[in-house]
Amino acid sequence: MEEVNLTDVMPEYLTYVKNSEEIDVGSVNADIQIDGESGREKVIFTLDNLNDQVTLTFRTKVDVVNYPAFKELSSVTVNNEITLSRKYYEDLTVNGQQKIENKLLNKTGDVLPEDSLYIGYHIGINANGLDLSGIVLSDVL
């Protein structure tokens, strides 16, 4: 394939982590722009010519503070499309989905090895770093 580019317009509440791209064969260049149609961040990965199977990986970050679904749901599914363009062929677009657990509160318990009459509890609070101003945590035993 010649003149290979991958274009990813980030959906709302998702941003590209700069310089996070990695490729297992050859080299890749990432150019970050603003998409003229949506006003969102657009990342164009330039791979030039490809004759081998290649895996490209990169990171994104979800804005959990401003993403309304994180304030209401126990999990959120983020959808993201990427488009492959290359010389002589039509563009190809695929969609990827990732479910993110939104565990505002998690409690697990373990029987302590030194004495089976005691249970140690582990409480995880706000795993995604949401603004929880005014929250009161209570535990009824």
N, C-alpha and C positions, 0 to 999 in steps of 0.2 A: 504494500500500500504506500502511496506517495502523498506527501503534504498532509499528514495526519494531525488532526486537532480534536481535542475533546473539550466541549463547552458545557459548563455547569452554571446555570443561573440559580443562585441560592434562593430557596423558598423563604418566605417571611419567617423571622425569628431564628434563622440559621446563618452563620457566617463561616467563612473559610479561615482555617488556621494557617496564617502566612508561613511559607517555607516548610510545610509539613509533607509535601509531595515526595514520594519515593517510587522508584521504578526498578524492577529487577533486571532489565536488559536495556542497554543504551542509556540515553539521557532524556530529561524532560525539563521544560521551562514552563513556569506558571505565570500568567499575566492576569492581574486583577483589574477589572474595569467595573463601571456602573452600566447596567443594562438600560438602553435608551427607552425601551418599551415599558418595563416594570419599575425601573428606578432601583432595582435590587442589585446586590453584588453579583458579578459574573466573573467566573474564573475560566480562562482558556489555557488548557494544557497543550503545548506544542511538542509533538513527538517526531516530526519530520517523516522520514521513511521507515517503514517497518516491514520486516520479512520474517520475524520470529513471534512466537507467543509472548505476550508481555503482561505483567501485572502492575498496575498503577495503584498506589494507595495514597490517601490524603485524609486529613482530619478536618472536621467542622465542629463548631460549638453552638449549642442551643441556648438561646436567651430565655432561660426559665423564668426570670423575673418579669419580663414583659409578655410572655406567651400565655394568653388567658387560660388555655386548657390545663396548664400546670396548677392553677389555683382551684380547679374543680374536679379533675379526674385522677384516678389512681395510676393510670398509665396513659401515655401519649404516643401515637404513631406519627413519625416524621416521614414524609414522602419527599423524594428528591430525584429529579431527572437529569440525565447527562446525554449529550448528543455527540456522536462520532461523525466527523466530516473528513472526507478524503477525496483526492483527485480521481475523476472518472466515475464516481459512484454517488448515489443519492445518500443523504444524511440518514443516520440510524439513531433513534432515541429509545432509551430504556429507562425504567423507573426502579428505584430502590426504596425499600421501606425499612425503618428501624423502630422497634417498639422500645420506649424508655420507661422504665418503672419509676413511678413518682411516689416513693415511700416517705411520706411525711413523718410517719412513726412506725417503728418496727421494734418488736420485743421478742427476744428468744431467751430460753432458760436451759441451763445444764446442771445436772447433778454433779456436785463437787466430788472429785475422785478421793479426797481424803476423808470425806464423811458423807454417806449417801442420804443423810437427813437434811442436808443443806443444798439449796438450789441457788446458783449464781445467775443473775439476770443481766442481759446486755440490751440496752435500749439505744436504738439509732434514731436520731431526730434530724429531719430536714436534709435528707441525702442530696438533694439537688440545689440547696442554698437559696430557697425562696425567702422573701421577706415575711417573717412570721411575727411582726410587731404585735405585742399584746397577748401572746399565747401563754396560757397557763397549763402546765403538765401536772396531772395528778395520777396516782396509782392506788387503787383499792386492793388490798391484799386479803 
